[in-house]
Amino acid sequence: MSLATGYVSPSQVARRVTEHWADQNLYCLACPSPHLQPAPVNTAVLDFRCPRCHAEYQLKSKSGPFGRKVQNSAYGVKLRAIEQGDVPNYVFLQYSRVNWLVREVFVLPGHFVTPAVIEPRKALGPQARRSGWVGSNILLHALPVHARVAMTEGDRVYAPGLVRQRWRRFAFLGQDVRARGGWGADVLDCLRKLQAETGMEEFSLQAFYDRFERTLAARHPANRHVRDKIRQQLQVLRDGGVIRFVGRGRYRIVA
């Protein structure tokens, strides 16, 4: 707590202490780098960067469990970042203000941040310094289970090798330009829902259209070729080893 000497605001104290903890303990999930470097002061939407692979991370810390949503940056800026594939990876750090112990740390890879899990906040009023500014929320409750990569849970600290293995499972979504704009993550989410609903590993392209075409059209209203994008994303998932094409418009989920 000596790190917070001179700070009065509880939020400033918490930020100083948690950022120091992150600087000392976080490592890169995208490569073998054992540490991250703090970003220059006042860098927008970025707190840490990997010195080896340049993966970017933003820290979100809270005393107590995270709720259904977490405040984030400007809504329009966030949507453009999603479209361009420039969303940082989010590190969620839960700590206890009573004894300053870390309770949970999990990472949300940037490629799982889609328009479906971002909502606009109410615009700032006319008396605000940034009148009309619209922020955003990350909807944690809308994230699929596979979008969270746990580094710690309760008293358990996972080995870096295991954490990176879990990260690599869907890392292809952040590397394949075809999956940008949240399309790859959205189609994967729909695939998991279809699997849970039917209890089957094999499905037809037509069944996928029937169940999710409207859902994906609503998530991506600017796209007028939804079926084309679905077929493209199924190819992305096939190349990523999640599904296999078995012929005659049918696919099998293999991972």
C-alpha positions in Angstrom: 0.0 0.0 0.0 3.0 2.3 0.2 2.7 2.6 -3.5 -0.4 4.6 -3.1 1.1 7.2 -0.8 0.0 10.7 -1.7 -3.2 9.5 -3.5 -6.5 10.5 -2.0 -9.1 9.2 -4.4 -10.0 5.5 -3.7 -10.1 4.9 -7.5 -6.6 6.4 -7.9 -5.3 4.2 -5.0 -6.8 1.1 -6.5 -5.4 1.9 -10.0 -1.9 2.5 -8.7 -1.8 -0.7 -6.7 -3.4 -2.9 -9.3 -1.3 -1.6 -12.2 1.8 -2.3 -10.2 0.6 -5.8 -9.5 -0.1 -6.3 -13.2 3.3 -5.0 -14.1 5.0 -7.5 -11.7 2.8 -10.5 -12.4 1.2 -10.5 -15.9 2.7 -12.3 -18.8 1.8 -12.5 -22.5 -0.7 -15.2 -23.5 0.0 -14.8 -27.2 3.7 -15.7 -26.9 6.3 -17.0 -24.4 7.2 -13.6 -23.1 7.3 -13.8 -19.3 6.3 -10.2 -18.7 4.5 -7.2 -20.3 5.6 -3.6 -20.6 3.5 -0.7 -19.3 2.2 1.5 -22.1 3.3 5.2 -22.1 1.3 7.4 -19.7 -2.1 8.5 -21.2 -2.1 6.0 -24.0 -5.7 5.6 -25.1 -7.4 2.2 -24.5 -4.1 0.5 -23.7 -2.2 -0.3 -20.5 0.3 -3.0 -21.4 2.1 -4.3 -24.5 4.1 -7.4 -25.0 7.8 -6.5 -25.8 8.1 -9.6 -27.9 5.0 -10.1 -30.1 3.5 -6.6 -29.4 0.1 -8.0 -28.3 -1.9 -5.3 -26.5 -3.7 -5.5 -23.2 -6.1 -3.3 -21.2 -6.5 -3.8 -17.5 -10.0 -3.7 -15.9 -9.8 -4.0 -12.1 -12.6 -4.1 -9.5 -12.9 -4.8 -5.8 -15.5 -7.6 -5.7 -17.0 -9.7 -8.5 -17.5 -8.2 -12.0 -21.2 -7.8 -12.8 -23.1 -8.1 -16.1 -21.3 -5.2 -17.8 -18.1 -3.2 -17.5 -17.6 0.4 -18.7 -15.4 0.9 -21.7 -14.3 3.5 -24.3 -16.2 5.5 -26.8 -18.9 3.5 -28.6 -18.2 4.6 -32.2 -14.4 4.2 -31.7 -15.0 0.7 -30.3 -17.1 -0.4 -33.3 -14.4 0.8 -35.7 -11.7 -1.1 -33.8 -13.8 -4.3 -34.0 -14.3 -3.8 -37.7 -10.5 -3.3 -38.2 -9.4 -6.1 -35.9 -7.7 -3.6 -33.5 -9.4 -4.4 -30.2 -6.9 -5.0 -27.3 -7.1 -8.0 -25.1 -8.9 -7.3 -21.8 -7.5 -8.4 -18.4 -10.1 -8.5 -15.7 -8.6 -8.4 -12.2 -10.8 -8.9 -9.2 -9.3 -8.0 -5.8 -10.2 -7.6 -2.2 -10.0 -4.1 -0.8 -10.0 -5.5 2.7 -6.7 -7.3 2.5 -5.6 -6.4 -1.0 -5.5 -10.0 -2.3 -6.1 -10.9 -5.9 -9.2 -13.1 -6.1 -9.6 -13.8 -9.9 -7.9 -12.9 -13.1 -9.3 -13.8 -16.5 -8.5 -12.5 -20.0 -11.0 -11.7 -22.8 -9.1 -12.0 -26.1 -9.8 -9.0 -28.4 -11.1 -11.3 -31.2 -14.0 -12.2 -29.0 -15.2 -8.6 -28.6 -18.0 -8.3 -31.2 -20.8 -5.7 -31.7 -23.1 -8.2 -30.0 -21.2 -7.8 -26.7 -20.9 -4.0 -26.8 -23.7 -1.6 -26.0 -23.8 2.2 -26.1 -24.1 4.2 -22.8 -26.3 7.2 -22.5 -24.8 10.3 -24.1 -23.3 12.9 -21.7 -25.6 15.8 -21.0 -25.2 19.4 -22.2 -23.4 20.5 -19.0 -20.7 17.9 -19.3 -17.2 18.8 -20.6 -17.6 16.3 -23.4 -21.3 16.9 -24.1 -22.8 14.4 -26.4 -20.0 11.8 -25.9 -21.2 8.2 -26.0 -19.3 5.6 -24.1 -19.7 1.8 -24.2 -20.2 -1.2 -22.0 -18.7 -4.7 -22.4 -21.5 -7.1 -21.8 -19.8 -9.8 -19.8 -23.1 -11.8 -19.4 -23.3 -12.0 -23.2 -19.9 -13.6 -23.6 -19.8 -17.3 -24.5 -17.9 -19.5 -22.0 -15.0 -20.1 -24.4 -14.3 -16.4 -24.6 -12.8 -16.3 -21.1 -9.3 -17.5 -20.5 -8.8 -17.9 -16.8 -5.3 -17.2 -15.3 -6.5 -17.7 -11.7 -9.7 -18.9 -10.0 -10.1 -18.6 -6.3 -6.9 -19.9 -4.7 -5.8 -21.7 -7.8 -3.2 -20.1 -10.1 -3.0 -21.9 -13.5 0.4 -22.6 -15.0 1.3 -20.2 -17.9 1.7 -23.2 -20.3 -1.9 -24.3 -19.7 -3.2 -20.7 -20.0 -1.4 -20.2 -23.3 -2.8 -23.6 -24.5 -6.3 -22.4 -23.9 -5.5 -19.1 -25.6 -4.2 -20.8 -28.7 -7.3 -22.8 -29.2 -9.1 -19.9 -30.8 -6.2 -17.6 -31.6 -6.8 -18.2 -35.3 -9.8 -15.9 -35.0 -7.5 -13.0 -34.3 -5.1 -13.9 -37.1 -7.4 -14.6 -40.0 -8.5 -11.4 -41.7 -11.7 -13.2 -42.9 -12.9 -13.4 -39.3 -12.7 -9.6 -38.6 -15.6 -7.5 -37.6 -16.6 -10.1 -35.0 -17.9 -12.5 -37.7 -15.7 -15.4 -36.7 -16.5 -15.2 -33.0 -20.2 -14.8 -33.8 -20.4 -17.8 -36.0 -18.5 -19.8 -33.5 -20.9 -18.7 -30.8 -23.9 -19.8 -33.0 -22.2 -23.1 -33.7 -21.8 -23.9 -29.9 -25.5 -22.9 -29.4 -26.6 -25.3 -32.2 -24.5 -28.0 -30.7 -26.0 -27.5 -27.2 -29.6 -27.3 -28.6 -29.4 -30.4 -30.8 -26.9 -32.5 -28.8 -25.4 -33.5 -32.2 -22.0 -33.1 -33.6 -23.1 -33.0 -37.2 -25.2 -30.4 -38.9 -26.3 -29.2 -42.3 -25.6 -25.8 -43.8 -29.3 -25.3 -44.3 -30.0 -26.0 -40.7 -27.5 -23.4 -39.7 -29.1 -20.9 -42.1 -32.6 -21.7 -40.7 -31.5 -21.2 -37.1 -29.0 -18.3 -37.2 -29.3 -16.3 -40.4 -31.7 -13.7 -38.9 -29.6 -13.6 -35.7 -26.4 -12.8 -37.6 -28.2 -10.4 -39.9 -29.3 -8.5 -36.8 -25.8 -8.5 -35.3 -24.3 -7.2 -38.6 -27.0 -5.0 -40.2 -24.6 -3.4 -42.7 -24.0 -6.7 -44.4 -26.3 -7.7 -47.2 -24.7 -11.1 -48.0 -25.2 -12.9 -44.7 -25.3 -16.4 -46.2 -22.0 -15.8 -48.0 -20.4 -14.6 -44.8 -21.7 -17.7 -42.9 -20.1 -20.0 -45.5 -16.9 -18.0 -45.3 -16.8 -18.2 -41.5 -17.4 -22.0 -41.6 -14.4 -22.2 -43.8 -12.4 -20.2 -41.2 -13.6 -22.6 -38.4 -12.7 -25.5 -40.7 -9.2 -24.2 -41.2 -9.0 -23.6 -37.5 -9.7 -27.2 -36.7 -13.1 -26.7 -35.1 -15.3 -28.4 -37.8 -14.8 -30.7 -40.7 -16.7 -30.7 -44.0 -18.2 -34.1 -44.6 -19.8 -33.5 -48.0 -23.2 -32.6 -49.4 -23.6 -29.4 -47.3 -22.9 -31.1 -44.0 -20.3 -30.4 -41.3 -19.1 -32.2 -38.2 -17.9 -30.5 -35.1 -14.5 -32.0 -34.1 -13.3 -29.7 -31.4 
